[in-house]
């Protein structure tokens, strides 16, 4: 089994197949389909119902992780 850091809090480790840790799931369990949510990282971009953070922030984090390896 492989693990990664939770993309929301970057504190807890989760299985690669999961979207977020249990703690972040509990925080986001109050999501309502009719409400609009904003990215918790940049506070600018709107999130779709299946997103935890926006695409731009996800790309920045992925690129940052790759840059840390070199």
NORMOCOR-V555607 format. One record per run of one state. SS is the DSSP state (H for helix, E for strand, C for the rest). FROM is the first residue (numbers start at 1). TO is the last residue. If there is no record, write none. Layout:
SS,FROM,TO  SS,FROM,TO
This chain:
C,1,2  E,3,5  C,6,12  E,13,15  C,16,21  H,22,28  C,29,36  E,37,38  C,39,45  E,46,47  C,48,54  H,55,69  C,70,70
